[in-house]
Amino acid sequence: MATKKEFDIFTHELVPEHRILSEEEKEELLRKYRIRISQLPQIKASDPAVVALGAKPGDILEIRRKSPTAGYYHYYRLVVED
């Protein structure tokens, strides 16, 4: 009987780099853009990337995407309950 292989979604070329912001980085992000945490786009706690990182509701993920014109850019998502 064959064993099931584990698949790491972060190794796929189409999945951008994800990381959890520290508390200091969260405060700086909100101050820099003059927004409240509730104004951030949301990502569900059940999303495979969130689960793989071990992020919890209330955490902010920074997602680094490649752009043909800008090189790289960052966008942010607030982890929320399902």
SELUM-221295 format. One record per residue (C-alpha): residue number from 1; residue in three letters; x, y, z. Coordinates in Angstrom, 2 decimals, decimal comma. Example, Ala and Ser with C-alpha at 12.3 -4.5 7.8 and 13.67 -1.06 7.14 Angstrom:
BEGIN
  nr rest      px      py      pz
   1  ALA   12,30   -4,50    7,80
   2  SER   13,67   -1,06    7,14
This chain:
BEGIN
  nr rest      px      py      pz
   1  MET    0,00    0,00    0,00
   2  ALA    1,42    3,36   -1,03
   3  THR    1,79    6,14    1,51
   4  LYS    0,21    9,51    0,88
   5  LYS    2,75   12,17   -0,10
   6  GLU    2,68   15,51    1,68
   7  PHE    2,33   18,57   -0,54
   8  ASP    3,69   21,96    0,54
   9  ILE    1,63   24,66   -1,19
  10  PHE    4,36   27,23   -0,64
  11  THR    6,73   25,38   -2,96
  12  HIS    4,43   25,84   -5,96
  13  GLU    5,59   28,56   -8,36
  14  LEU    2,15   30,20   -8,54
  15  VAL    1,76   30,64   -4,77
  16  PRO    3,23   33,95   -3,59
  17  GLU    5,30   34,27   -0,43
  18  HIS    3,20   34,65    2,76
  19  ARG    4,26   35,70    6,26
  20  ILE    2,62   36,76    9,51
  21  LEU    3,32   40,31   10,64
  22  SER    4,61   40,92   14,17
  23  GLU    2,62   43,15   16,54
  24  GLU    5,02   46,04   15,85
  25  GLU    4,67   45,56   12,09
  26  LYS    0,86   45,49   12,41
  27  GLU    0,86   48,80   14,28
  28  GLU    3,25   50,37   11,74
  29  LEU    1,12   49,16    8,80
  30  LEU   -2,07   50,62   10,27
  31  ARG   -0,32   53,89   11,13
  32  LYS    1,37   54,14    7,71
  33  TYR   -1,88   53,77    5,76
  34  ARG   -4,03   55,52    8,40
  35  ILE   -6,54   52,67    8,54
  36  ARG   -8,28   50,55   11,15
  37  ILE   -7,68   46,81   11,20
  38  SER  -11,31   46,25   10,15
  39  GLN  -10,61   48,06    6,86
  40  LEU   -8,15   45,42    5,65
  41  PRO   -9,27   42,78    3,15
  42  GLN   -9,97   39,48    4,86
  43  ILE   -8,81   35,88    4,48
  44  LYS  -10,54   32,98    6,21
  45  ALA   -8,75   30,99    8,90
  46  SER   -9,50   27,82    6,90
  47  ASP   -7,55   29,01    3,83
  48  PRO   -4,74   26,49    3,14
  49  ALA   -2,06   29,20    3,32
  50  VAL   -3,35   30,41    6,69
  51  VAL   -3,48   26,86    8,07
  52  ALA    0,04   26,10    6,78
  53  LEU    1,46   29,20    8,48
  54  GLY   -0,39   28,58   11,72
  55  ALA   -1,98   32,04   11,63
  56  LYS   -4,87   32,83   13,95
  57  PRO   -7,84   35,19   13,63
  58  GLY   -6,59   38,71   14,23
  59  ASP   -3,22   38,07   12,57
  60  ILE   -2,28   40,04    9,46
  61  LEU   -0,61   38,24    6,56
  62  GLU    1,76   40,01    4,23
  63  ILE    1,67   38,48    0,76
  64  ARG    4,52   39,29   -1,62
  65  ARG    3,54   39,03   -5,28
  66  LYS    5,67   39,32   -8,36
  67  SER    4,64   42,02  -10,84
  68  PRO    5,86   42,41  -14,42
  69  THR    5,89   46,21  -14,02
  70  ALA    6,64   46,86  -10,35
  71  GLY    9,00   44,00   -9,56
  72  TYR    7,39   42,91   -6,29
  73  TYR    4,54   44,37   -4,31
  74  HIS    3,00   43,55   -0,96
  75  TYR   -0,59   43,24    0,00
  76  TYR   -2,18   42,45    3,34
  77  ARG   -5,01   40,29    4,61
  78  LEU   -6,63   40,09    8,03
  79  VAL   -7,23   36,51    9,19
  80  VAL  -10,87   36,05   10,26
  81  GLU  -12,99   33,19   11,58
  82  ASP  -14,86   31,11    9,01
